[in-house]
Amino acid sequence: MSVGWGFVGTGGIARSVAEALELAPGGRLVAVASREAERAERFAADRGGDVHPYDDVAAMLADPAVDAVYVATTHPQHHAPAKAALLAGKAVLVEKPMTVSLAATRDLLATAAERSVFCMEAYWTRFLPGTVALLDLIASGQVGQVHGLHADFGFPAPESLTRFHDPAIGGGSLFDLGPYPVGLALTLFGSPRSVGVAGSLADSGVDRQVALALDWASGAVAALSTTMVARTPSRAWIEAGEAWIEVDPVLPAAPGFTVHTTGPDGADVATHHDHAVAHGHRFMLEHVHECLAAGRTTSPLVTPQFSLDLATVFEAAVEQLGIVRAAEVLDAAD
């Protein structure tokens, strides 16, 4: 089985995933849709000429060569094309965050479940070799029980990066950068018991920076932060009973990690594990291909519950800080 992909959106992330798809066995790009015909035609031409450009999502969804749809529009515009694809019976991979409201995320997942159609959030970091090796190490018990996580992601976003500054396209550090530190916490510990939030807003109402404190019934805790006004290490460290683990920057790429233990003389013993790769999205795409070949309607790794948990954490931040987000997204599930 070779999965025929149709992309909705032609921006930078769509191009990165298209390049990765060329390296991922089991799938090929067959179509792309954009509201601007010229952008779709240019994207298709850049991919070698075998990709059909559409200026209408509905027309692309009617193409029998399209088996799966990757939604790569700006955050507030994920819901409509993703839902249309699910209703058309197409498997869906939705760029993270799945939507910018808990209600809209619930609606997509409910639609997928009702229609028995595959739907997954594109949390690509979960499938990287570095992340897999990290989780395998923790599961082995070698570092003891994991009790805590500190993770951040941020940099000063210039005004030219409008996706950070405009509420209409999902502006702010939380929606753009938050899936990485929050996603790691959810991967390690599951659904949090509580979410504490602090932060500051720009004049536009989007968040400038956000600090999150999460805890779990197990006793685990996480301190997470995002910012679009300051440079940060953009790394993580994990605290366990027998060691602490430092995840290399930049956090989304999970290029490697260092395990710190205590030697017989009491000195720190650091063991580095290198897992840097290029075109990291290919591992996520391979996973989707495997799920579809197996007839799965959900991923066992980036589950619907993961997406609900991520949306729940973001919803708490929006409500507690008063973050302004695109009004149409709030009604997207109606």
Buried (B, 14 or more C-beta within 10 A) or exposed (E): EEBBBBBBBBBEBBBBBBBBBBEBEBBBBBBBBBBEEEBBBBBBEBBEEEBBBBBEBEEBBEBEEBBBBBBBBBBBBBBBBBBBBBEBEBBBBBBBBBBBBBBBBBBBBBBBBEBEBBBBBBBBBBBBBBBBBBBEBBEEEEBEEBBBBBBBBBBEBEEEBEBBBBBBBBBBBBBBBBBBBBBBBBBBBBBBEEBEBEBEBBEBBBBBBBBBBBBBEEEBBBBBBBBBBEEBBBBBBBBBEEBBBBBBBBBBBBBBBBBBBEEEEEEEEEEEBEBEEEBBBBBBBBBBBEBBEEEBBBBEBBBBEBBBBBBBBBBBBBEBBEBBBBEEBBEBBE
